[in-house]
Amino acid sequence: MDLATLDRGDRIAVLRSRMAALGGTEAPAVADPEEILPVPSELGKLLVSGGLARRQAVAVSDCPALVVEIICSVTARGGQVAVVGWPDLLLAQVSESGDVDKVIVIPDPGPDPWSVVGVLVEGMDLVIYRGGVQGSEKVTPTRARPVLAKLRKGEASLLTVGAHLPGSALVIDAHVESFRGIGAGTGRIQGFDIAVQAKAKDGARRGVVTCGKRRRRLEAV
């Protein structure tokens, strides 16, 4: 079910039912749907909130295909996105499925990229930061503290790739596991399947998000 197609009351009801399904007899209170950024509906089925919560940090594995899908979802609904430290991220798909005019790219944030991230989370809807050479950056609690403080005061959700902030609410592991549309030396790629695992404090959920011309689907495992 795509939460974006529901009105506010129905979205709250769906979110509460998802929370209740995780265990316990009572469903805890859930955030206002306006506090949730949209993601591809198949990914949303793996997340209790149905999307990315504002004012929270999420660690994502280095899977450009999934990140671009998220950018498409957020910008297609009018959200503003900043991409920091990822000069080779291809945004062609955003031009087709989202709104590339709503994306700000900072390919080289300079010697103190976390200060740049801290400024952006105060005014953007989604900030994506790719850190470290080949995703090897380590973030100390001392360095993370001022960034998280600014994140809580702003409106953004923060995705970190290759730089796991202490206190991240969610970890998303993803990788492209297969391509569709190509044969033995013939054809061209028309779609691909991304294996996803979303890990939060209350457990992990796994699925396969299918992207491309064919309708996306989710296979829970």
Secondary structure, DSSP 8 states (H G I E B T S, - for coil): --GGGS-HHHHHHHHHHHHHHTSSSS------GGGEE---HHHHTTSTTSSEETT-EEEE-S-HHHHHHHHHHHHHTT--EEEES-TT---HHHHHHS-GGGEEEES---S-HHHHHHHHTTT-SEEEEE-STTS-----HHHHHHHHHHHHHSS-EEEEES---TT-SEEEEEEEEEEEEE-SS-EEEEEEEEEEEEEETTEEEEEEEEEESS---B---
